[in-house]
Amino acid sequence: MKLIFNPDDSYIHKVLVTAHEAGVIDRLDFVALDPFGSETQIWKYSPLGKSPMLILDDGSPLYGGLQVCEYLDSLSSGARLFPQGRERWRALRLMVLGDAMFDATALMRVEGRRPRAEWHLDYLERERRKVLGALDEMAGEVSRFVGEPFHIGHVCMAGGISYLDTRNPIKDLRLFPGDESFSWRANRHALTAWYDRIVLRPSLAFKLRLKR
Ligand SMILES: N[C@@H](CCC(=O)N[C@@H](CS)C(=O)NCC(=O)O)C(=O)O
């Protein structure tokens, strides 16, 4: 299997975490591609121009990180990250919550690359609102995360938080007074404690050593 992705070990990558948890990380061939690189080859692989994606051994592609995660999890002979039964829907909701927070953070960064005078402020404020709302929802539910089996919702929330932790477009773009010192940790003590603990799990602490 070929994983097309944008390697950056400064934040947690949900596909790598899932591959590690499923015990299939050694079955992946890594193709590192930056979708925004000026000479990117990403379009050869996907009409969507996005990473991550997976190409199966028979050549068929899977688009999007969440689908790739579910496929990798299906190969696991151990505990599954995608629960079945009643627990599934809560895990999937938290999965989308964390992943959509990641997307909103990424979109703020992409828009923020334009000159300030060209920013679409209504768009940026909308994405900022999603980031903050997702964090508050996580903070409101975090007491349940601790006692439940590790699942894909935890992976994606930790991934979204770690991206915000390292990139922080709210702080960088300073749309509102106080944003210049924004930290997702402020007043979210239980979420901070959960995150600081979960990142010690081997699959999250794992750093890929890519042969270049
Ligand atoms: N939540 C999405 C995130 C995908 C994503 O935003 N990937 C970026 C990686 S830099 C990308 O390909 N951006 C290119 C674009 O949006 O056109 C997923 O897991 O598939």
The ligand as an ORCA input file, in Angstrom:
! r2SCAN-3c Opt
* xyz 0 1
  N      -9.292     16.403      7.126
  C      -8.705     16.190      5.826
  C      -7.505     17.087      5.732
  C      -6.913     17.027      4.377
  C      -6.123     18.273      4.106
  O      -6.532     19.394      4.413
  N      -4.955     18.085      3.519
  C      -4.127     19.175      3.153
  C      -2.715     18.774      3.489
  S      -1.607     20.104      3.299
  C      -4.293     19.364      1.670
  O      -4.140     18.407      0.936
  N      -4.599     20.574      1.219
  C      -4.710     20.864     -0.172
  C      -6.009     21.500     -0.531
  O      -6.850     21.716      0.379
  O      -6.212     21.779     -1.715
  C      -8.301     14.735      5.648
  O      -7.876     14.117      6.609
  O      -8.416     14.242      4.532
*
